[in-house]
Amino acid sequence: MGQKINPLGFRLGTTQNHHSFWFAQPKNYSEGLQEDKKIRNCIKNYIQKNRKKGSNRKIESDSSSEVITHIEIQKEIDTIQVIIHIGFPNLLKKKGAIEELEKDLQKEVNSVNQRLNIAIEKVKEPYRQPNILAEYIAFQLKNRVSFRKAMKKAIELTKKADIKGVKIKIAGRLAGKEIARAECIKKGRLPLQTIRAKIDYCCYPIRTIYGVLGVKIWIFVEEE
């Protein structure tokens, strides 16, 4: 069971928590769900749009800068609280960035009665997050680095974080080969069937000149 289901959904309510906290009547539930999706998409589009403007910066750490690990949405009667968990919040610390993002989100929400608040939380250990590692691998592959070298380098970055195991899997036309295949690298333990084991997971598509590659990353953080 633990080998075939999404590790995050498998552990909801035990070691993993929901990213949306609100209550709605059954007839209004779908509207609230769509509103959450609009908020998340608007934030991600804002980050990507502003990253392209500053893409001429030649710093290797920018490969994983401004990567959002997850977005928490808390709705009350008159307030929508959005907490953005981000690895390196350099972009959102610029003057006027939060105000501009709030205006964009207010247009998406279209609610006069609810006030929108945005908070930024920096992730303490960025290379403990699978999204940031996936973005790093994507940056390396787009710069024509060997996929095996990119995977091994990502594994080395996890040494800076306190984790017990990591697994990286890449599938697609690797190195531009005619036939698609999958390559996997693993280090440490990864008990997918143990519910009390906290495992972070992400599935990330990478667009290359040879086609789309799929990256899956599992990180065994700790065991309760």
C-alpha positions in Angstrom: 0.0 0.0 0.0 2.7 2.5 1.0 4.6 1.8 -2.2 1.8 2.8 -4.5 0.0 5.7 -2.9 1.1 9.3 -2.6 3.3 9.4 0.6 1.7 12.8 1.7 -1.9 11.7 1.4 -1.1 8.3 3.0 0.1 10.2 6.2 -2.5 13.0 6.5 -3.6 13.4 10.1 -0.5 11.6 11.5 2.8 13.0 10.4 1.6 15.3 7.6 -0.9 18.2 7.9 -3.3 19.8 5.5 -2.2 23.0 3.8 -5.7 24.5 3.8 -7.6 25.3 7.0 -11.2 26.4 6.6 -14.8 25.3 6.8 -17.6 25.5 4.2 -21.1 24.1 3.6 -21.2 21.3 1.1 -22.8 23.5 -1.6 -19.9 26.1 -1.2 -17.1 23.6 -0.8 -16.2 23.5 -4.6 -16.0 27.3 -4.7 -13.6 27.4 -1.7 -11.4 24.8 -3.4 -11.2 26.7 -6.6 -10.4 29.9 -4.7 -7.5 28.1 -3.0 -6.2 26.9 -6.4 -6.4 30.4 -7.9 -4.5 31.9 -4.9 -1.7 29.3 -5.2 -1.4 29.7 -9.0 -1.3 33.5 -8.7 1.5 33.3 -6.2 3.5 30.9 -8.3 3.0 32.9 -11.5 4.1 36.1 -9.7 7.3 34.4 -8.6 8.1 32.9 -12.0 7.3 36.2 -13.8 9.7 38.2 -11.6 12.4 35.5 -11.7 12.6 35.8 -15.5 13.2 39.6 -15.1 16.3 38.9 -13.0 17.4 35.7 -14.9 20.7 37.4 -16.0 22.2 36.9 -12.5 25.0 34.4 -12.7 24.8 32.7 -9.3 24.5 29.0 -8.9 22.4 29.3 -5.8 19.7 31.1 -7.9 18.9 27.6 -9.4 16.8 27.0 -6.3 16.1 30.6 -5.1 12.5 31.7 -4.6 11.3 28.1 -4.7 8.0 27.7 -2.8 7.9 24.5 -0.7 4.2 24.9 0.2 1.5 27.5 0.7 -0.8 27.5 3.8 -4.3 29.1 3.5 -6.3 29.9 6.6 -9.8 31.3 6.1 -11.9 33.1 8.7 -15.1 35.1 8.5 -13.5 38.4 7.5 -9.8 37.4 6.8 -7.8 35.1 4.5 -4.4 34.4 5.9 -1.8 33.2 3.3 1.5 31.9 4.6 4.2 31.3 1.9 6.9 28.8 3.0 9.9 29.6 0.7 13.5 28.5 0.6 15.3 31.8 -0.2 12.8 34.7 0.0 15.1 37.2 -1.8 12.5 38.3 -4.3 9.6 38.8 -1.8 11.8 40.9 0.5 12.1 43.6 -2.1 10.3 46.9 -1.4 6.7 46.8 -2.5 6.7 43.1 -3.6 4.2 42.0 -0.9 1.9 44.9 -1.6 1.9 44.1 -5.3 1.3 40.5 -4.7 -1.6 41.3 -2.3 -3.3 43.4 -5.1 -3.0 40.6 -7.6 -4.4 38.1 -5.1 -7.3 40.4 -4.2 -8.3 40.5 -7.9 -8.3 36.7 -7.9 -10.3 36.4 -4.7 -12.9 39.0 -5.7 -14.2 39.3 -2.1 -15.0 42.7 -0.7 -15.9 41.4 2.8 -12.6 39.4 3.4 -9.3 41.1 4.1 -6.2 39.4 2.6 -3.0 39.0 4.7 0.3 37.6 3.3 3.1 36.3 5.5 6.5 34.9 4.4 8.2 32.2 6.3 11.8 31.1 5.3 12.5 27.4 5.4 15.2 26.7 8.0 16.8 23.9 6.1 16.2 24.5 2.3 17.9 21.3 1.1 15.6 19.2 3.3 12.7 20.1 1.0 12.1 17.9 -2.1 10.8 20.9 -4.2 14.0 22.8 -3.8 16.1 19.7 -4.8 13.9 19.1 -7.8 14.3 22.7 -8.9 18.1 22.4 -8.5 18.1 19.2 -10.7 16.0 21.0 -13.3 18.5 23.9 -13.4 21.4 21.5 -13.9 19.7 19.6 -16.7 18.7 22.7 -18.5 22.4 23.7 -18.5 23.3 20.4 -20.2 24.8 18.8 -17.1 24.7 15.0 -17.0 21.6 13.7 -15.2 23.7 11.3 -13.1 25.9 14.1 -12.0 22.9 16.3 -11.2 21.3 13.5 -9.1 24.6 12.8 -7.2 25.1 16.5 -6.5 21.5 16.8 -5.2 22.2 13.8 -2.8 25.3 15.6 -1.6 23.3 18.8 -0.8 21.1 16.7 1.5 24.2 16.1 3.7 23.8 19.6 5.0 20.3 18.8 6.3 19.4 16.3 9.1 17.7 13.5 7.2 17.7 9.8 7.4 17.2 8.8 3.7 16.6 10.2 0.2 15.6 8.7 -3.1 15.6 10.5 -6.5 14.0 9.0 -9.7 14.2 10.6 -13.1 12.2 9.2 -16.1 12.0 10.2 -19.8 14.4 10.6 -22.7 17.5 10.8 -20.6 20.6 12.2 -22.3 18.5 12.6 -25.5 18.2 8.8 -26.1 15.5 7.6 -28.5 13.9 5.3 -25.9 12.7 6.7 -22.6 13.8 5.0 -19.4 14.0 5.6 -15.7 17.1 6.0 -13.5 17.0 5.9 -9.7 19.5 6.7 -6.9 19.0 6.1 -3.2 20.8 6.8 0.0 19.8 5.8 3.5 16.5 4.3 4.7 13.0 5.0 3.1 10.2 3.1 5.0 7.3 4.0 2.7 4.9 1.6 4.5 5.5 3.0 8.0 2.9 5.6 8.6 4.7 7.2 11.6 7.7 7.9 9.4 7.6 11.5 8.1 8.4 11.4 4.4 8.3 14.5 2.2 7.6 13.9 -1.5 7.3 15.8 -4.7 6.7 15.1 -8.4 8.3 17.7 -10.7 8.2 18.0 -14.5 11.3 19.3 -16.3 11.0 20.7 -19.9 14.1 20.0 -21.9 14.9 20.2 -25.6 14.4 16.4 -25.8 11.0 16.5 -24.2 9.6 16.4 -20.7 11.4 14.6 -17.9 9.7 13.5 -14.7 11.5 13.8 -11.4 10.2 12.2 -8.2 12.0 12.8 -4.8 11.3 11.1 -1.5 13.0 12.4 1.7 12.8 10.5 5.0 12.9 13.2 7.6 12.3 11.5 10.9 10.3 8.8 12.7 7.8 9.6 15.4 
